[in-house]
């Protein structure tokens, strides 16, 4: 499966690097690479837009080794089929999610099924999927690790369970959801049923929920926290950072917000013992 090329730059394999290509209700995608193997976790923008954002960051879509799907909602799978067909990329997806998404994805030449709770490797990178409480068939969070480098990803969840917290321990980089400010949601323009869905146990984490999660898993070697899936209607980057950042009072970790309208910088995940 390894295409024997680097999507970041030529040379020897490096530690894990990531780039938030997009995050929000209009599309989500995360690029991760060790310098030899490169994957997307979700591809929720159009195929052309993901290609454009990757190339703008000097990343090569033709070198992708896999697309990993967290769940079947359109903002996570919109470009999966197109990219898979255009560049002959295998799609890693749970069986339940594949069944739920099959009509939207179209023809895929190679599916690789995983189960939450059972890890798998793509070349030298290890992926461990774990269940999230969200209103999809089989929503997965992930830890991505190589040697002692570990990235934790948990977006699209209504509650941070003990299992979620256990999986996210001792990561050097965390990508966690901070979807809404409760007052903005309550007083905002969304219809009541949608408001109820968002704040339910199978919806999305608020800023305060994200802070509580981070307080339980923060550690001295945490280097970077990326707040994701921030609502453009019911939250602001400033509110999210102000609330969630309180969990980092005794930690030197950097905190940033992933954006919907543009990709972020390439971030290197360091070793975390």
N, C-alpha and C positions, 0 to 999 in steps of 0.2 A: 504493500500500500504506500510505503514511503516513496515520494517522488524525487528524493535525493537532491532537493534544492532548498535554499533558504528563502523564506518569504520576507525576511527582515533585511538581511544582507549576507553576502557570501562569506564563507569562513567556517570555523569550527562551531559545533552546536553550543548554544549559550544556555543560561538559565531560562526559566519561563518568563515570557513577556506577554502583555495583553494590551488590547486597545478596545475601548468602548465605542463601537461603530454607531450605535444608536440605542436610546433607552426611553421608553414612554409608551403611551397607549396607541401611538401611530406606527410603532415598529421598534423591535429590539434585536440587537446582534452584538456578540462579543467575539473578538478575534484573540486566539491564544496560540503561542508558538514557543518551541524550544530552540528555534533556529534551523531545525531540520524538518520537524513535523509541525504542521499548522492546521488549525481547525476553526470553524465557527460554531459557537453555541448559539443556536437560533439564527434565523435569517428572515426577519419580519418586515424588512423594507423590500421594495422591488429589487429584482436581480440587478438591473442597471444601476440603481442607486447604491447598492452595496458595492458593486464593482467600482463606481466612481469614488466612494469614500475610501475604499481600500487603496486605490491607486493614488489618491491624494496624500495618503500616509506612507507611500512607497511600499505597499503590501501587494502581493501578487495573487489575485484570485485563482489563477490557473495552477498555483502550487498548493492549493488546499487539499489536505488528505481526507477530510471528513467534515460533514455538517452534523451536529448533535442537536436534537430537538427536545426541548423541555416539556412542551405540551402543544395542543392543537389549535389554540386561539390564533386568529389571523395575524395579530401583531407579532407573532413569533415564527410563523411559517410562510409568510407571503412570498418570499423569494426562494424558498428551499427547492422547489421543483425545477424552476428555471436554472438556478445555479448548478444543481446536480446534473441536469441534462447537458448544459453548455460545457461544463468542465469535467464530466465523468467523475463526480464526487460521490462516494458512498454516504448514505444517510443512516446515522445511528439514532434509533427511536424505540421506545417501548412498544410492545405488541398492541396494547390497548390504545395508545396514542396513534399508532399507525392506522389502526382500524377507523378511528374517529376522524383522521385527517386525510384518508385515502382519496376521496373525491376531489379535494382541494389541491393535493400535491401533484396529481397526474402521474404519468409514467415515471418510475424511478428504477433504474437498472439494478441497483444494489442496495438493499436494506440490510442493516445489521441491528438485530433486536437486543435490547438490554432489559434488565429488571431492576427496579429500585431495590437497593440493599446489596446488590452484587456488582462489584467493580469490574472494569475491563480496561485493557490497554490499547492504545493506538501507537504503535511503535514503542518509544521509550516513555510516553506520557501515560500516567494512570488516571482514570476517571472513575469516581465513585458517585453514583446517583442515589439520592435519598428522597423519600416522599415529602411533598409539601401539601398543606391544606388549602386547596384552591378549587374553584368550580370547573375543573376539566377532568377528563377521564383518569389521568395518571400523571399528574404534574410532578416534575423532578427538579430538585436542586442538585448541585454538583460540588464536589471538591475535585480539584485538578492538581496533581502532584507529580513531581519528579525529584528523586533523591530526597532532600529535606526541604524542598520548596513546595508550598501548598497555597492554593488559591481557593477561597470559598465563595460560592454563588448561591444566593437564595433570594429570588424575586418571585412575585405573584404568589403570595401566601397570606392567609387571613389571620393566622396565629403561629407564633414560633414555638413549636412543641419542644419537649425535652430532647427528642431525637434530632431535631434541627440544630439545637444548641450543641449537642454532642458532636455532630459532624463538623460544625464550624469552629470547633476549638483549635487553637494553635495554628491558625492561618497567618501568613505574612501579609496577604492582601484579602480583603473582604469586599464583596459586591453584594450589598443588601438593599432591600426595598425600603423606601420612605415615601409612600405614595401620596398621602394627603394630610392636611391639617384638619382636625375634626370640626373646628368652628367654620372654616371655609367650606367644608363639605356640607355641613348642616344648613348653612345660609346661602349656599350657591344655587346655580340654576338647574342642577340635575333633577330629574323626576324622583319622587320618593322611593319607588322600587329599586332604582339604580343606587341611590344613596344607601339603602339597606343592604344591597348586595356588596357594595364596596367595603362597608364596615363590618361585615359578617365574618365568621370564622373561616369561611371559604372565599373571602374577598382579597383585600390588600391591607398591608400594614400601614398604620399611621406613623407620623414622625415620632410620637411618644412610644408606640410599640417598638419601633426600630431602636430607639434609645435604650429601652429596657432589655431588648435582645443583646445589644452591644455591651451593655453593662455586665451581662452574664458571661460574655466570652472574651472580653478585652484582656490583653496580656502585654507584658513588657516588650515583646519582640514584634508586636503588630506594627506594621509600617504604613499601611495605606487602607483607608476605608472609602469606598465609592458608593454614594447613595444613588439608587436607580429607580426607574419606573415612577418618577415624580410627575404628578398630575399637573398639567398646564392650567387647569381650571381651579383645582382645589388645593393648591400648594404653591410655594415659591422656593427657589433654591436657597434663599436667605433664611426662610423659616426652617427648612429641613436641616441646614447646617447648624443653625442656632440651637435647635432642640437636640438633635442627635449628637452634636458635638459635645454636649455636657457629659456624655459617657466617656470622653477621652481626657478628662481633667488631669489624670495622673499618668497619661500615656502620651508619647511624642508622635503618635501616628498622624499622618496627614489625612485630611478629610476633603473630598471633592464631590461634585455632583455630575452625574452623567447626563448628557443633554439629548433632546430629541432631534434638534435641527442640525447638529454637527457631531462629528466624531471627536473623541478625546485624544490626548497624547498617548504615546506608547509608554507603558509602565513596566518596569522590571521588578519581578518578585524575587526577593532575596531568600537565603536559607533561613529557616525558622526551626530551632532545636527544641 
